[in-house]
Amino acid sequence: MELIIRPDADAAADLVAQIMARDLRSNPHLVLGLATGRTMERVYARLVQFHRDEALDFSLCSTFNLDEYVGLPSSDRHSYRYYMNHHLFLQVNIDLRNTHLPDGTAPDLDLECQRYEQSIRRFNGIDLQLLGLGQAGHIGFNEPLSALRSRTRVKALAPATLAQNAGLFDDPALMPRRAITMGVGTILESRRCLLLATGEHKADIIAKAVEGPITAMISATALQLHQRCTVVIDEAAASRLEGADYYRWIFENEPEWEAFRR
C-alpha cells in the first residue's frame, strides 16, 4: 500500500482523476471499477473536464460499479445507476452497454449477485478499482464482519452507514436498508486499487484502515494485502497518521509520481 497526502480535497480528487485518465490513455480498453458518493463527485467532474478539454476517450472502456441499493430502479434519482449517468456516463462518450451495475430490483438477488461476478470474469477482471471509505471503514458496502474473501452479495447496511447516507434522501425513512455489493475478495482481485478519502471526519478511520491491524471489522484494512493499492487523502484526513511525514516524503521523491508533482 502507498499513501499520498495532498493539500486539500480538490487536490486529492484531482490527483485521483489524473491517475485514472493516465491509465485510460495508456489502455483505451481499460476495465474500471467505479464508486459513488459525494467524495467521488469531484473526481468525475475532473474526468468530464478532461474529456471536453483534452479529448479523453471513454469509447472503448468498460465499467463495473461497486454496489447498488436493493429495491431502487435505475430511474430513481437515489439509485447509483442514476448517479453514474448524471455525474459521468451521460457526459462522456462511453458506450452505456459497457457500463455495469448490480440490479437492485432483480427478482432473485442471489442469482443477480452470481451474474455480476460472472460478468466481471467475462471482462477478464477489473484493471483499476476506484474506492471511497465509509465511516464504518467499509469499502463498497462491505460492512463490519464482512469476510475478507467475500464475493458479490446482499448486505444489510450498518447503522453508521444509514446515518451517513440518510441525508442524501428527501425522506431518510425511505432509504433502503440493504444493498448489493462487490465482496472484499472481489475487490482484492482487481489489478489496482485507488482509494480516495478527504476531510477531518475521515481521519480516525483512515488511520485504522492503513496503519491498524487487518480485521473483518474494518473491511478497508484488507487493502493492506493488495499488491498495488494507492490511497490518496488530504491533509485533514491525514491528521491522525503516525507515518504522515514519511508518506509526504515518498510523494515528493518517488520517480513514479514525478509527472504529478508538476
Buried (B, 14 or more C-beta within 10 A) or exposed (E): BBBBBBEEBEBBBBBBBBBBBEBBBEEEEBBBBBBBBEBBBBBBBBBBBBBEEEEBBBEBBBBBBBBBBBBBEBEBEBBBBBBBBEBBBEBBEBEEEBBBBBBBBBEEBEEBBBBBBEBBEEBEBBBBBBBBBBBBBBBBBBBBEBBBEBBBBBBEBBEBBBBBBEEBEEEEEEBBEBBBBBBBBBBBBBBBBBBBBBBEEBBBBBBBBBBBEBBBBBBBBBBBEBEEBBBBBBBBBBBBBEBBEEBBEBBEEEEEBEEBEE
